[in-house]
Amino acid sequence: MRKLFWILAITSVTFLSSCEIIGGIFKAGAYTGIFVVVVIIALIIWLLSKLMRKN
């Protein structure tokens, strides 16, 4: 569990620079930004549910 947390943390820091994300959301528009945020939250919830079932 701890190893997976660090892998996810390092991956998100590497690929998701906050300035790039915010700039991309404003360029794409509000509805696209909302859609992306909902998809990311759903993905996080799905991953957490998979992790909790194994334990």
C-alpha positions in Angstrom: 0.0 0.0 0.0 2.8 2.4 0.9 4.7 1.6 -2.2 1.7 2.2 -4.4 1.1 5.6 -2.7 4.6 6.8 -3.5 4.3 5.5 -7.1 1.1 7.5 -7.6 2.5 10.6 -5.8 5.7 10.6 -7.9 3.7 10.0 -11.1 1.2 12.8 -10.4 4.0 15.3 -9.5 5.9 14.4 -12.7 3.0 14.5 -15.1 0.6 17.0 -13.6 2.3 20.4 -13.2 -0.3 22.6 -11.6 0.4 25.7 -13.8 0.1 23.6 -16.9 -3.2 22.1 -15.8 -4.8 25.4 -14.8 -3.6 27.0 -18.1 -5.0 24.2 -20.1 -8.4 24.3 -18.3 -8.7 28.0 -19.1 -7.8 27.6 -22.7 -10.2 24.6 -23.2 -13.1 26.3 -21.5 -15.1 25.9 -18.3 -17.2 22.9 -19.3 -14.2 20.9 -20.5 -12.4 21.8 -17.2 -15.3 20.5 -15.2 -15.4 17.3 -17.2 -11.7 16.7 -16.7 -12.0 17.3 -12.9 -14.9 14.9 -12.7 -13.0 12.3 -14.6 -9.9 12.6 -12.4 -12.0 12.4 -9.2 -13.8 9.3 -10.6 -10.5 7.7 -11.4 -9.1 8.4 -7.9 -12.3 7.0 -6.3 -12.1 3.9 -8.5 -8.4 3.4 -7.7 -9.0 3.8 -3.9 -11.9 1.3 -4.1 -9.7 -1.3 -5.8 -7.0 -0.8 -3.2 -9.4 -1.1 -0.3 -10.9 -4.4 -1.7 -7.6 -6.1 -1.7 -6.9 -5.3 1.9 
